[in-house]
Amino acid sequence: MLQVKNINVYYDNIHALSDVSFEVKQGEIVTLIGANGAGKTTTLKSVSGVIKPKSGEIHFKQQPIVNTPSHQLLPLGMAHVPEGRRVFSRMTVEENLELGAYIVKNKVQIKEDKEKMFDQFPRLKERRKQLAGTMSGGEQQMLAIARALMSRPELILMDEPSMGLAPVLVQEIFKIIERINKSGMTVLLVEQNANMALQIAHRAYVLETGKVVLSGEGKQLLEDDGVRKAYLGA
C-alpha cells in the first residue's frame, strides 16, 4: 500500500532523513520507533505531503505521491492523525467529526459515519456537544482518531497517539488502534512507547538520527537485545 524509497529531508543544513526506506502492506500495522529527534515525525510528514523530500520516492497504492500536497492525499485514501492531536478546540466534538468528512458529499453517509464513531467511541457520544478544547487529553486523542476515520481512509498515519496520556488511557488507545486495524484498515504508527507499539505491530522499523538501522517483525524486535536496551529500559 505504501512504499518509501531512499527519501532525504533537510531542515536548512540539517540532514534530518538520510535514505530512509520502508514499506507498509495492506492490512498491516507498521510502527516506526526511535528516540526523540530520530526523524519519526519528519518521516510521517514526508509521507503525508506536509514536507517535500529533497530526493527519493514515495508510492501510495502504486501511485507516485512525493510531490502531492496533503489536501490531495485525503481523497486518495490517506489520513494523518498529527502529533499533539490538533483538534479544533473551539468547535464541538460533533463539528470536529463533520470537518473530518469534508471530502464526503453524501450527507446520509456523513450522518451514518458519525453515529458509527459514537458507537466506537462512547465517550465522544457523551460529549458530542462539548467544546473539544475542554476535554481531557485522552478524549481529544480519541476525537483526533475518529475525525480522521470520518474520511474513510485506507491508510491512517498516527503520530505519537499515547503522548502525555495516563497509563490506563495508553492501554485504551492501543486497543482502539488494534480494533481499527482488525476492521480492515492499514496503520502506520509513530510511537515513543516502543514496548506497546511493538506488541501490536506486524512489522517495525527502528530510526536513529534519520536512518533506518533495524527492521523486522514487531514481536521479533521485542526480543532483540539492542532494542530492549535502547528503547525498552531492559
C-alpha positions as CSV (number, residue, x, y, z in Angstrom):
1,M,0.0,0.0,0.0
2,L,2.9,2.4,0.8
3,Q,6.5,2.3,-0.4
4,V,9.1,4.8,0.7
5,K,12.4,4.6,-1.1
6,N,15.6,6.5,-0.2
7,I,14.0,9.8,0.9
8,N,16.2,12.6,2.1
9,V,14.9,15.6,4.0
10,Y,16.8,18.7,5.1
11,Y,16.0,21.5,7.5
12,D,18.3,24.2,6.2
13,N,21.7,22.5,6.6
14,I,20.5,19.7,8.9
15,H,20.1,16.3,7.2
16,A,17.0,15.1,9.0
17,L,16.3,11.9,7.0
18,S,19.1,10.0,5.2
19,D,18.0,7.5,2.5
20,V,15.0,6.3,4.6
21,S,13.2,3.3,3.0
22,F,10.3,1.2,4.3
23,E,7.1,-0.3,3.1
24,V,3.6,-0.9,4.5
25,K,1.5,-3.8,3.2
26,Q,-2.3,-3.7,3.0
27,G,-3.9,-4.7,6.4
28,E,-0.7,-4.3,8.4
29,I,0.2,-2.2,11.5
30,V,3.7,-1.0,10.8
31,T,5.4,1.1,13.5
32,L,8.4,3.4,13.4
33,I,10.2,3.6,16.7
34,G,13.2,5.7,17.9
35,A,14.4,8.3,20.3
36,N,13.4,12.0,20.2
37,G,14.9,13.6,17.1
38,A,15.3,10.3,15.3
39,G,13.2,11.5,12.4
40,K,9.9,9.7,13.0
41,T,7.6,12.7,12.8
42,T,9.5,14.1,9.8
43,T,9.0,10.7,8.1
44,L,5.2,10.8,8.6
45,K,5.1,14.5,7.4
46,S,7.0,13.5,4.3
47,V,4.6,10.7,3.5
48,S,1.5,12.9,4.1
49,G,2.8,15.7,2.0
50,V,3.4,18.2,4.8
51,I,7.2,18.2,4.0
52,K,8.6,17.7,0.5
53,P,11.7,15.4,0.5
54,K,14.8,16.7,-1.4
55,S,15.1,13.3,-3.1
56,G,13.7,9.8,-3.0
57,E,10.4,8.2,-4.0
58,I,7.1,7.7,-2.2
59,H,4.3,5.5,-3.7
60,F,0.8,5.1,-2.3
61,K,-1.2,2.3,-3.9
62,Q,1.5,2.2,-6.6
63,Q,0.9,5.9,-7.4
64,P,3.9,8.4,-7.0
65,I,2.9,11.0,-4.4
66,V,6.2,12.7,-3.4
67,N,5.0,16.0,-5.0
68,T,1.4,15.6,-3.9
69,P,0.2,18.1,-1.3
70,S,-1.7,16.9,1.8
71,H,-5.1,18.0,0.8
72,Q,-4.9,15.9,-2.4
73,L,-3.9,12.8,-0.5
74,L,-7.0,12.6,1.7
75,P,-9.3,11.8,-1.3
76,L,-6.8,9.1,-2.4
77,G,-7.4,7.4,0.9
78,M,-4.7,8.6,3.3
79,A,-5.4,10.3,6.6
80,H,-3.0,11.7,9.2
81,V,-3.6,12.0,12.9
82,P,-0.9,14.6,13.9
83,E,1.3,14.7,16.9
84,G,-0.4,16.7,19.7
85,R,-3.9,15.8,18.5
86,R,-4.7,19.2,16.9
87,V,-8.4,19.1,17.5
88,F,-10.4,22.3,16.7
89,S,-10.7,23.4,20.3
90,R,-13.4,26.0,19.9
91,M,-15.7,23.6,18.0
92,T,-17.8,20.8,19.4
93,V,-17.0,17.1,19.2
94,E,-19.7,16.7,16.5
95,E,-18.4,19.7,14.5
96,N,-14.9,18.2,14.6
97,L,-16.2,14.9,13.2
98,E,-18.1,16.7,10.4
99,L,-14.9,18.6,9.4
100,G,-13.2,15.2,9.2
101,A,-15.7,14.3,6.5
102,Y,-15.4,17.5,4.4
103,I,-14.5,15.5,1.3
104,V,-17.7,13.4,1.6
105,K,-20.6,14.8,-0.3
106,N,-23.3,12.3,0.8
107,K,-25.0,13.8,3.9
108,V,-26.6,10.5,4.7
109,Q,-23.2,8.8,4.7
110,I,-21.8,11.5,7.0
111,K,-24.6,11.0,9.4
112,E,-24.2,7.2,9.4
113,D,-20.4,7.5,9.9
114,K,-20.8,10.0,12.7
115,E,-23.1,7.6,14.6
116,K,-20.6,4.8,13.9
117,M,-17.9,6.9,15.5
118,F,-20.1,7.5,18.5
119,D,-20.7,3.7,18.7
120,Q,-16.9,3.0,18.6
121,F,-16.0,5.9,21.0
122,P,-18.8,6.1,23.6
123,R,-17.1,8.8,25.4
124,L,-17.4,11.1,22.4
125,K,-21.1,10.4,22.2
126,E,-21.5,11.6,25.8
127,R,-19.7,14.8,24.9
128,R,-20.9,15.3,21.3
129,K,-22.0,18.9,22.1
130,Q,-19.0,19.7,24.2
131,L,-16.2,22.0,23.0
132,A,-13.2,19.9,22.1
133,G,-10.7,22.1,23.9
134,T,-12.4,21.4,27.2
135,M,-11.9,17.6,27.1
136,S,-9.1,15.6,28.5
137,G,-6.0,14.6,26.5
138,G,-7.2,11.1,26.1
139,E,-10.7,12.2,24.9
140,Q,-9.0,14.6,22.4
141,Q,-6.9,11.8,21.1
142,M,-10.0,9.7,20.5
143,L,-11.6,12.6,18.7
144,A,-8.5,13.1,16.5
145,I,-8.6,9.4,15.5
146,A,-12.4,9.5,14.9
147,R,-12.1,12.7,12.9
148,A,-9.5,11.0,10.6
149,L,-11.7,8.0,10.2
150,M,-14.6,10.1,9.0
151,S,-12.9,10.4,5.6
152,R,-13.0,6.6,5.3
153,P,-9.2,6.2,4.7
154,E,-7.5,3.1,3.6
155,L,-4.2,4.1,5.3
156,I,-4.1,6.0,8.6
157,L,-0.9,7.6,9.9
158,M,-0.7,8.1,13.6
159,D,1.9,10.3,15.3
160,E,2.6,9.6,19.0
161,P,-1.1,8.8,19.9
162,S,-0.1,7.9,23.5
163,M,1.9,11.1,24.2
164,G,1.1,12.7,27.5
165,L,-1.6,10.2,28.5
166,A,-2.1,8.3,31.7
167,P,-1.1,4.5,31.5
168,V,-4.7,3.4,31.6
169,L,-5.6,5.6,28.7
170,V,-2.5,4.5,26.8
171,Q,-3.8,0.9,27.0
172,E,-7.2,2.1,25.7
173,I,-5.7,4.0,22.7
174,F,-3.7,0.9,21.7
175,K,-6.8,-1.3,21.9
176,I,-8.5,1.3,19.6
177,I,-5.6,1.0,17.1
178,E,-5.9,-2.8,17.1
179,R,-9.6,-2.6,16.6
180,I,-9.3,-0.2,13.7
181,N,-6.7,-2.5,12.1
182,K,-8.9,-5.6,12.6
183,S,-11.7,-3.7,10.8
184,G,-9.5,-3.8,7.7
185,M,-7.6,-0.5,7.9
186,T,-3.9,-0.2,7.4
187,V,-1.9,1.7,10.1
188,L,1.4,3.4,10.0
189,L,2.3,4.3,13.6
190,V,5.0,6.5,15.1
191,E,5.3,5.9,18.8
192,Q,7.8,6.6,21.6
193,N,6.2,3.9,23.7
194,A,8.2,1.2,21.9
195,N,7.0,-1.6,24.2
196,M,3.3,-1.1,23.4
197,A,3.9,-0.3,19.7
198,L,5.9,-3.5,19.1
199,Q,3.3,-5.6,20.9
200,I,0.6,-4.7,18.4
201,A,2.7,-4.1,15.2
202,H,3.1,-6.7,12.5
203,R,6.4,-5.2,11.5
204,A,8.6,-2.4,12.8
205,Y,11.5,-0.1,11.7
206,V,14.0,1.5,14.1
207,L,15.1,5.0,13.3
208,E,18.3,6.5,14.6
209,T,19.4,10.0,13.7
210,G,17.4,10.0,10.5
211,K,18.4,6.5,9.3
212,V,16.7,3.1,9.4
213,V,19.1,0.9,11.4
214,L,16.9,-2.2,12.0
215,S,13.7,-3.7,10.9
216,G,11.7,-6.9,11.5
217,E,8.5,-8.3,12.9
218,G,7.2,-6.4,15.9
219,K,7.5,-9.4,18.3
220,Q,10.9,-10.3,17.0
221,L,12.2,-6.8,17.8
222,L,10.7,-7.0,21.3
223,E,13.2,-9.8,22.0
224,D,16.1,-8.1,20.3
225,D,18.8,-7.2,23.0
226,G,19.8,-4.0,21.3
227,V,16.2,-2.8,21.1
228,R,15.5,-3.8,24.6
229,K,18.4,-1.9,26.0
230,A,17.9,1.2,23.9
231,Y,14.1,1.6,23.9
232,L,12.5,-0.8,26.5
233,G,14.6,0.0,29.5
234,A,15.9,-3.5,29.8
